[in-house]
Structure formats: structure tokens, C-alpha cells
């Protein structure tokens, strides 16, 4: 995938099949758009072009900024777009000045004049431009005026649940990662650097890799204990994870950690990705470390059972 960090860097491609959006989640609804674009590009001998924005418009415009969280970091979103088969990614710097660009000017100046699209493919509820005034009807009219086609992809659903980033975020906020994963089409994950903790787990036979997440806008799923998989150095390990405040030892800072099964390497300073499969229980306080250890043994068995079903 070719990545352009400004529209001026873009090099012309044959028969561009274009879409526009923030694509938080790169979920199954977004993937339906990319799949249609890929098919169209193959048929027309063209290339797919995705236009997105950074920082996220809501950050710049300070819309709900205090509680603003996203499913993927920018780095992970780019990886998921590449995995979806996107050939060209244009990341437009989003500023307050840019936010004043009308929908008509955006299409004319950024898409028609710079990319020369053969077709635009958009989601069923897509809006764009200043105050999100642009919609499918406006794109259709401008396509007729400037000579490009427009196709709208209908809403996608899984088990009669319409897919949206909002629904996925709400599922993650209550710890329902299994539902979130169904809507995403992949396993929700958190990536971070392994840092030193208080090493309490090591003393009771459950050493954990504690990670630090540097992106303040990364959505962290609800506190609790989870069956997980951990990616490290090209390998995937079965694990159980915990997100919370360690009430047994009265810790005040949020901790994200995972105990990798059958693993005994020192990986401080390395980056790992924790992929969440299913929430097992709430975080809880125990009266002694012996009680905590007994519960962790039970959690391990529960995690192994869940992960075994996943591999079937």
C-alpha cells in the first residue's frame, strides 16, 4: 500500500476507485466498501484510493473531546487498511482551516482535480465537508457534473445487528468483546510496550506482561479478566489478561497485563499485542494472595476452555 501524507504527494493512478472516511474500526461495514472497491478496480484495471484524515476531526473540533476514544490507533488503522487490500492511502492533515472547506469545494479541489476518480464508493450514511453537509445525493449530482460514477454500499449486519463503530465502542465499554469482535470481523486488541510492574504475579506463579499504551485516545475495554491471545515476535500465545486497578493491593493506576501460558522469556521493553477473545469475570478484591492465586487457577482453566473452542 502506498501512503501519502498530503494530497499534493499523490501520484496519478489509472481508473481510481475512491472512498472517503475516518474508518475508525475498519469493521465489517468498512470492509464491505473495500471489497467492492477491490472488485471494481480489478474489473476496470484501476487502483483503489482511500482518503482519510489525521488527527481525527473530532479531536481538532473538540467534539466530546474529554471522552473521545477510538477502536484503533492510527498505526493499527493503517495496517488494517493495508490488510483490506487498499492500494493507495491519502492521509489529509485535518485542521480547523480545512474543516471550513465546503463539501462542493472538497470534491472539486481534492478529488476531481487531484485524483480524477472513475468511481466513488461510499457507505450508506456517509456525510462529508463543512458541517457534514455533503451526502450521497450531492455526490451523485457532482458525479454527473464532473464525470465520475457514485455507488453506495448498503448497511451491513451480523446476526441482525447493524454494524457501526458506535455499536462496537459501546460493546467494548461494557467488556462485551465477543460481540465487538463479530462486528469488527477480527479480534479487538491493545498494543503496548512491556514495562515493569510490581511483579506480584511472579510471586504467586502467574507472572504478567504489563503494557503501557502511549495513545491517549485508544479505547480500552472494560475492566475485568479476559481470555486472550498475545502476539509477540511473530508468534501467537494463549493467555489470560486483566484490565483494572488490582483491588487486592489497592492500586490506583489502571493496569493492562497478560499472563502468557507456557512462556518464560524476559520481554521488558518489547512491544506485544493483546487480542481479547472473551470476558471471564469482573475484577474483584481478595482477602489474601492465596485466594487470588486459587481464582487465577480457575481463570486459567476457563481461558483454556474458551481458547480451545476458538481453535475448533
NORBELRA-V98874 format. One record per backbone hydrogen bond with DSSP energy under -0.5 kcal/mol. CO is the residue of the C=O (numbers start at 1). NH is the residue of the N-H. E is the energy in kcal/mol with one decimal. If there is no record, write none. Layout:
((CO & NH & E) (CO & NH & E))
This chain:
((2 & 89 & -3.1) (4 & 91 & -3.5) (6 & 9 & -1.6) (7 & 10 & -1.1) (13 & 16 & -0.5) (14 & 47 & -1.0) (15 & 47 & -0.6) (16 & 18 & -0.6) (16 & 118 & -2.8) (16 & 119 & -1.7) (17 & 49 & -2.8) (18 & 121 & -3.1) (19 & 51 & -2.4) (23 & 26 & -0.7) (27 & 31 & -2.9) (28 & 32 & -1.7) (29 & 33 & -1.1) (30 & 34 & -2.2) (31 & 35 & -2.8) (32 & 36 & -1.9) (33 & 37 & -2.3) (34 & 38 & -2.8) (35 & 39 & -2.2) (36 & 40 & -2.4) (37 & 41 & -2.8) (38 & 42 & -2.2) (39 & 43 & -2.1) (40 & 44 & -2.4) (41 & 45 & -1.0) (41 & 46 & -2.4) (47 & 17 & -2.7) (48 & 88 & -1.1) (49 & 19 & -1.9) (50 & 52 & -0.5) (50 & 90 & -3.1) (51 & 21 & -2.2) (52 & 92 & -2.8) (54 & 94 & -1.6) (56 & 59 & -1.5) (56 & 60 & -1.5) (57 & 61 & -2.6) (58 & 62 & -0.5) (58 & 63 & -2.1) (59 & 62 & -0.5) (62 & 64 & -0.7) (64 & 67 & -1.2) (65 & 68 & -0.9) (70 & 219 & -3.1) (73 & 77 & -2.6) (74 & 78 & -2.1) (75 & 79 & -1.7) (76 & 80 & -2.5) (77 & 81 & -2.3) (78 & 82 & -2.1) (79 & 83 & -2.3) (80 & 84 & -1.4) (81 & 86 & -1.9) (82 & 85 & -1.7) (87 & 2 & -2.8) (88 & 50 & -2.9) (89 & 4 & -3.3) (89 & 91 & -0.6) (90 & 52 & -2.7) (90 & 92 & -0.8) (92 & 54 & -1.9) (93 & 95 & -0.6) (95 & 99 & -1.9) (96 & 100 & -0.6) (97 & 100 & -1.3) (98 & 101 & -2.1) (101 & 130 & -1.9) (102 & 106 & -2.5) (103 & 107 & -2.1) (104 & 108 & -2.5) (105 & 109 & -3.1) (105 & 110 & -0.5) (106 & 110 & -2.0) (106 & 111 & -1.1) (107 & 111 & -0.8) (107 & 112 & -3.2) (108 & 113 & -2.3) (111 & 115 & -1.8) (111 & 116 & -1.6) (112 & 116 & -0.7) (116 & 16 & -0.5) (118 & 149 & -2.3) (119 & 18 & -3.0) (120 & 151 & -2.8) (122 & 153 & -3.1) (123 & 126 & -1.4) (128 & 134 & -3.1) (129 & 132 & -2.7) (130 & 133 & -1.5) (134 & 128 & -1.4) (135 & 139 & -2.4) (136 & 140 & -2.9) (137 & 141 & -2.3) (138 & 142 & -2.4) (139 & 143 & -2.6) (140 & 144 & -1.9) (141 & 145 & -1.7) (142 & 146 & -3.0) (143 & 147 & -1.9) (143 & 148 & -1.5) (149 & 120 & -2.6) (151 & 122 & -2.6) (153 & 124 & -0.7) (156 & 163 & -2.7) (158 & 161 & -1.5) (160 & 162 & -0.6) (161 & 158 & -2.3) (164 & 168 & -1.9) (165 & 169 & -2.6) (166 & 170 & -2.4) (167 & 171 & -2.0) (168 & 172 & -2.3) (169 & 173 & -2.3) (170 & 174 & -0.9) (171 & 174 & -0.6) (171 & 176 & -2.6) (172 & 175 & -1.3) (172 & 222 & -2.0) (175 & 177 & -2.1) (176 & 180 & -2.0) (177 & 181 & -2.9) (178 & 182 & -1.6) (179 & 183 & -1.8) (180 & 184 & -2.4) (181 & 185 & -2.6) (181 & 186 & -0.7) (183 & 28 & -2.0) (186 & 188 & -0.5) (188 & 276 & -2.6) (190 & 274 & -3.1) (192 & 272 & -2.2) (193 & 212 & -2.3) (194 & 269 & -2.9) (195 & 210 & -0.7) (199 & 203 & -0.8) (200 & 203 & -0.9) (200 & 204 & -0.7) (201 & 204 & -1.0) (201 & 206 & -3.1) (202 & 205 & -1.0) (208 & 210 & -0.7) (209 & 258 & -1.4) (210 & 195 & -3.0) (211 & 213 & -0.5) (212 & 193 & -1.6) (212 & 214 & -0.6) (214 & 216 & -0.8) (215 & 218 & -1.6) (217 & 70 & -3.4) (219 & 221 & -0.5) (224 & 243 & -2.3) (225 & 280 & -3.6) (225 & 281 & -1.2) (226 & 241 & -2.7) (227 & 277 & -2.8) (227 & 278 & -1.3) (228 & 239 & -2.1) (229 & 275 & -3.6) (230 & 232 & -0.5) (230 & 237 & -2.9) (231 & 273 & -1.9) (232 & 235 & -2.0) (235 & 232 & -2.6) (237 & 230 & -2.7) (238 & 261 & -2.5) (239 & 228 & -2.6) (240 & 259 & -3.1) (241 & 226 & -2.6) (242 & 257 & -2.3) (243 & 224 & -2.4) (244 & 255 & -3.2) (245 & 251 & -0.9) (246 & 249 & -1.5) (246 & 251 & -1.5) (247 & 250 & -0.8) (255 & 244 & -2.2) (256 & 211 & -2.7) (257 & 242 & -2.7) (258 & 209 & -3.1) (258 & 260 & -0.6) (259 & 240 & -1.8) (260 & 263 & -0.7) (265 & 267 & -0.6) (267 & 270 & -2.1) (270 & 194 & -3.3) (272 & 192 & -2.1) (273 & 231 & -2.9) (273 & 275 & -0.6) (274 & 190 & -2.0) (274 & 276 & -0.5) (275 & 229 & -2.3) (278 & 227 & -2.8) (281 & 225 & -2.4) (288 & 292 & -1.8) (289 & 293 & -2.7) (290 & 294 & -2.3) (291 & 295 & -2.1) (292 & 296 & -2.4) (293 & 297 & -2.0) (294 & 298 & -1.7) (295 & 299 & -2.8) (296 & 300 & -2.4) (297 & 301 & -1.9) (298 & 302 & -2.3) (299 & 303 & -2.7) (300 & 304 & -2.7) (301 & 305 & -2.1) (302 & 306 & -2.3) (303 & 307 & -3.0) (304 & 308 & -2.1) (305 & 309 & -1.6) (306 & 310 & -1.6) (307 & 311 & -1.4) (308 & 312 & -0.5) (309 & 312 & -0.8))
